[in-house]
């Protein structure tokens, strides 16, 4: 997959690549990862993660923390789906990468009883030998993210 574009209201449309332009392999790697995430293909995601991967999620909510090992990272992803009743989506609208680093601008959406999460985040990646070794997820509105994932009941 090489041409992933998720339209986001208010975001500019991507410019087409010039003729003869080859996408960096790490851009393709990240796009493949987001596509697998959208499909719930944890086996494919596992194959993209290095054995020493670390995913850092800052904040004070119940999903925030440092996830080490592919199993912990995949467990974190499963928890996002469980807490949101399967509604969580991370839709990149721009992905860039070079030989060592990658970044994705992401629209995040989820629903819980009486709540809706609709925000943006940046995922930063470190890549080594074709595998993701580090991920940092930075929410545009960390307070809103923490509140969404922290609530267990709807305020009256």
Number of C-alpha atoms within 10 A of each C-alpha: 9 14 10 16 14 15 15 13 7 6 10 9 13 11 6 8 10 7 6 6 8 9 14 13 14 25 22 18 20 25 22 18 21 21 19 16 18 14 9 15 13 17 11 14 20 18 13 20 24 18 15 12 22 22 24 19 19 16 15 15 18 12 18 16 14 16 19 16 17 22 14 15 21 18 13 19 16 14 15 18 15 12 17 20 13 15 14 21 20 18 23 25 19 20 20 17 21 14 14 14 18 21 21 22 18 25 21 18 16 21 18 19 11 8 16 13 18 14 17 20 20 19 19 20 22 20 23 15 10 14 19 29 23 21 23 17 18 18 21 14 11 17 12 15 22 18 15 19 21 14 14 11 10 9 7 3
